[in-house]
Amino acid sequence: MAYQPTDLKKGVVVQIDGKPFRVMEYNQKVMGRGGSIVNVKIKNLIDGSYLPKTFKGQERIEPAEVTNQSVQYLYNDGSKFHFMDPETFEQFELAADIVEGVTGYLKEGENVILQSFNGNIINVELPKNIYLKVTYTESVVKGDTSGSVLKDAKLETGLTVKVPAFIKTGDEISVSTEDGSYRERKK
């Protein structure tokens, strides 16, 4: 069943010119006499590129036949990333270019979603937030612990994020996988 432009919402996956795209931003402008224009920013799930697109009125957009598979991340050996299906215990590997951009959020033992299109894995879908341990961060000068002071913290996956001054080495923090921002310290 085809989508109309007003059916598009953030996160919907559609097919344009035979390629799968995810809607990242959605904006609708209502025109006179009930017509509307929908502006979206879409992400190509094969090459990762972003594209602005405008749809008018009654255009039809095909949904993409993307399948999702829940898997557990095991480890990476430098060139390949290894995953396991937690139900069948089948193990498989992905090339680094498929997981590019999410490697700093892959924690051994965590579950992620692999998305496939036409039998090929095209994307690693992460949870919105993930808890990671701080492996190193500078100590703060006493008295300089206001919430507005940010410092770098290196996390267990090798990712570096900006955190408030009160975060210490060994703390576990929540990080947004959308933009790499600090969310909160684990209680």
C-alpha positions in Angstrom: 0.0 0.0 0.0 1.5 3.3 -1.1 1.9 6.3 1.3 0.5 9.7 0.7 2.8 12.6 1.6 0.9 13.3 4.8 1.5 9.7 5.9 5.2 10.4 6.1 6.4 10.8 9.7 9.9 10.8 11.2 11.3 7.2 11.1 9.1 5.9 8.3 11.1 4.0 5.7 10.1 4.5 2.0 11.4 3.4 -1.4 12.4 6.0 -4.0 14.0 5.0 -7.3 14.5 1.5 -6.0 16.4 2.6 -2.9 15.4 2.7 0.8 15.2 6.0 2.6 14.3 6.9 6.2 12.4 10.1 6.9 14.6 12.1 9.3 12.7 15.4 9.4 9.1 16.2 8.4 7.4 19.5 7.8 3.9 20.1 6.3 2.7 23.3 4.8 -1.0 23.6 4.2 -1.9 25.6 1.1 -5.2 27.2 0.1 -8.2 25.0 -0.8 -7.1 22.0 1.3 -3.9 21.3 -0.7 -0.6 20.8 1.1 3.1 20.4 0.5 5.3 18.1 2.6 9.0 18.8 2.9 11.1 16.0 4.3 14.8 15.3 4.9 15.5 11.7 4.0 18.5 9.5 4.6 19.6 6.9 2.0 19.9 3.7 4.0 22.4 2.2 1.5 25.0 5.0 1.3 24.1 7.2 4.3 23.6 10.4 2.3 20.9 12.9 3.2 18.5 14.4 0.7 15.8 17.1 0.9 12.6 16.2 -0.9 9.3 17.9 -1.5 6.0 16.0 -2.1 2.8 17.6 -3.3 -0.8 16.7 -2.6 -1.8 13.3 -3.8 1.7 11.9 -4.8 2.2 8.3 -4.0 5.3 7.1 -2.2 6.2 3.4 -2.0 7.0 1.9 1.4 10.4 0.1 1.4 10.4 -3.7 2.1 12.9 -3.5 4.9 13.2 -6.4 7.4 14.5 -5.9 10.9 16.4 -8.6 12.8 17.4 -8.3 16.5 21.0 -9.4 17.1 23.6 -9.2 19.8 26.9 -7.4 19.1 29.8 -9.7 20.0 33.1 -8.0 19.1 35.2 -6.5 16.2 38.5 -7.9 15.1 39.7 -4.8 13.4 38.2 -5.3 10.0 34.9 -7.1 10.6 32.1 -6.7 13.2 30.7 -9.9 14.6 27.0 -10.4 15.6 24.9 -13.3 16.8 21.2 -14.1 16.4 20.1 -14.6 20.1 17.5 -17.2 19.1 19.4 -19.4 16.7 22.9 -18.6 18.0 24.0 -18.2 14.4 27.0 -15.9 14.1 27.8 -13.6 11.2 30.1 -10.7 10.4 29.6 -7.3 8.8 32.2 -5.2 7.0 33.3 -2.0 8.7 31.6 0.2 6.0 28.1 -1.0 7.0 28.6 -0.2 10.7 30.4 3.1 9.9 29.1 5.9 12.1 27.7 3.7 14.8 30.9 1.9 16.0 31.3 4.3 19.0 28.0 3.1 20.3 28.5 -0.7 19.8 29.0 -2.3 23.2 29.8 -6.0 23.5 26.7 -7.9 24.5 24.2 -5.1 23.6 21.3 -5.9 21.3 20.9 -3.9 18.1 18.6 -4.2 15.0 20.0 -5.1 11.6 17.9 -3.8 8.7 17.9 -5.7 5.4 16.7 -4.6 2.0 16.5 -7.1 -0.9 18.4 -9.6 1.3 21.4 -7.3 1.9 22.1 -5.8 5.4 22.0 -2.0 4.9 21.9 -0.5 8.4 22.6 -1.0 12.0 19.7 0.5 14.1 20.7 1.5 17.6 18.5 2.2 20.6 17.9 6.0 21.1 20.1 6.1 24.2 22.8 3.7 25.4 24.7 3.5 28.7 28.5 3.5 28.4 31.2 3.5 31.1 33.6 6.5 31.3 37.1 5.2 31.0 38.9 8.5 31.4 38.0 12.1 32.1 39.9 15.0 33.7 39.3 15.8 37.4 37.7 19.2 38.0 39.1 22.0 40.0 37.2 22.3 43.3 34.5 25.0 43.1 34.3 24.6 39.3 31.4 22.1 39.3 28.6 24.2 37.9 26.4 22.4 35.4 27.5 24.7 32.5 31.1 23.5 32.5 31.7 20.7 30.0 34.7 18.5 29.6 35.7 15.6 27.4 35.1 12.0 28.6 36.5 8.9 26.8 34.0 6.0 26.9 34.5 2.2 26.9 33.9 2.0 23.1 36.5 4.7 22.3 33.9 7.4 21.8 34.6 10.8 23.2 31.7 13.0 24.4 31.2 16.3 26.2 30.0 15.7 29.8 29.2 18.0 32.8 32.1 18.7 35.2 30.7 16.3 37.9 31.2 13.2 35.8 34.1 11.0 37.0 36.1 8.2 35.5 34.1 5.0 36.2 30.7 6.6 36.0 28.2 5.1 33.7 26.4 7.6 31.5 23.6 7.6 29.0 24.5 9.0 25.6 22.1 9.9 22.7 23.0 7.7 19.6 21.5 10.4 17.4 24.0 13.1 18.1 26.4 11.7 20.7 25.3 14.1 23.4 25.4 13.3 27.1 21.9 12.5 28.6 22.4 11.6 32.2 24.5 9.7 34.8 23.2 6.2 35.7 21.8 6.3 39.2 
